[in-house]
Amino acid sequence: MIAIDGWQVPGYDTKVSAGIKLAGSDLSGFGSYALSSDNGVKPGILNVKAKIAFVDSNDLASLITKAKALDENGARTVYTINSDLAEAYKIRKAKFSGEVKATELEDAKGWQISFKLLEVRSVSEREQQQLDETSNQASEQQATDSQTQIQQQFDQIDGP
């Protein structure tokens, strides 16, 4: 089961899968060493599949409306996600990403739907933002201090 901003994703036979990418590069060159770089943890992705009966076409329309929704800045809407699997991956906020697909099922008289939710404002992103803010503050302070020191030295010199 999965809910988007408290709205239960409609349908039955709902399956949710999740994954994260631990980015890195092979640095071993031509040798036998297993060297690799660590490029961080990329945002998580929730893959959702479910079936919606033809008689529940309003539920399909509601899902599509949510997927296409834009915020006041014209960007895709970010939703709060509630799911045991999302909680295990610490995915709290996500937006629809990629294809939102509905395929007609002849034998079941309904649609097979599938879509992806891409994590936003992940723990990794928030940690990186904090590091960036700390380093920006430190570099701004250093630049200000250096400028002040140079100005003071200039003021002390007697010249023509």
N, C-alpha and C positions, 0 to 999 in steps of 0.2 A: 504494500500500500504506500501511496505517496500523495502528499497534498502540496499545492502551490498557493501560497498566501491563504492557507486555511481551506482552499477549494479542493475537494477530493477529486483526483484524476478519475474520470468516468470509465466505465467498462468493467470487464471481467477478465480472468486469466492474466492479470497484470503482472508483469515481470520487470524488475528494476535491476540493472547492473551498474557498477561504478568502476572507475579506474583513475589513476593518476600517472603522470609520466615523470620519472626521475631522470632528468636530462643530463647528458654527459657526452663526452667525445673520446674516441680511442686515441691515446697519445703514445702508443707503444712503438710506432714507426716500424722498422724492419726487424727489430729484435724480438726476443722471446718474452720480454717483460709485459705484464698486464697493467699498464699504466692507463689511467683515464682521468678526465677532468670531471669535476662536479659542477654542473651548471644549474643546480637548484631543483626545486619541486615545482612543476607546472600545475596550472589549475586542474581541478578534478572535473570529470565528466560523468553525468548520470545518463544512462540510456534507458528509456522507458518504452515498453511494448505492452499493448493491451488490445482487447477486442471490444468493439462497441456495436450493439445491435442496430439494425436499420431503423427500428422504431424509436431509437434514442438519438435521432439525427441532431436534435438541439444540443445534446452533450458534445457531439463532434464539432458543431458550429462554435460552441463556447470555448473549446480547446483551441481551435484555430484563431479565434478572436484574441485569446490570451497570448498566443504565440506571436501574433502580428502587432500587439500593443506597443506603443511608443510612449516614452515619458515626456515631460515638458520641454526637454532639450532635443527631442527627435531621435533619441537613442532607444534601443529595445529596453523594455521594462525589466527591472531586476526584481525578482520575487524571493520571498522567504520559502525555503523548502523544508518540509517535514516528512521524514522517512527514517526508519531505523538504519538503513544502509547509508543514507546521507549523513546521519549523525555519526556513524562509525568512521566515515571519511572526513568528518568535521566540515562538511559542506553545508553552509547555512543560507547563503545567497547565491542565486544563479539566474541566468537568462537563457531563453531558447537559442539554440545555435544549430546551424546547418539545416537539414531538411526535416520538415514536419510532414510525415507521409501517412496516407490512408489508402489501403488497398482493399478492394471488395473481396469478400469471402463468399463464394457461391453456396457452399455446403452449410455454412453457419448463419446465413442471412444477416450479415453484418460487415464491419470493416476491421481490418487489422491496422492498428495505428502504431506509429513509432516516432519518437523524437528524442532529441538530446538537450540536456540542460548543462550549460557551461558555468562552472563556478566563477564568481566574481568576488572581489574583496576577500580573498583567501587568507589564511593565517600567514602563508609565505609572503603574500603581497603586503600585508600590514607590517610584518617584520621588516621587509625591505624598505617600506616608506619611513619607518622609524629610523633605520640606519641612515637613509638618505638625508632626512631632516637633521640628524645629529651631525653628520659630516658637513652639511651645508652651513650649519650654525658655526661649527669649528672653523671652517675655511673663511667665512665672512669675518669672524672675530680676528683671525690671523691677518687678513688683508687690512682691516681697519687699524690694528695695532702697528703693522708695518708702515702704513701710510703716516700715522701719527709720529712714529720714530723718525722717519725721514724728514718730515716737516720740522720737528724739533731740532734735528742736526742742522738743517738748512738755516733755521733762525739763529743758531749760535755762531755761525760763521760770519766774520767781518769781511766784507768785500767791497769792491769798488761800486 
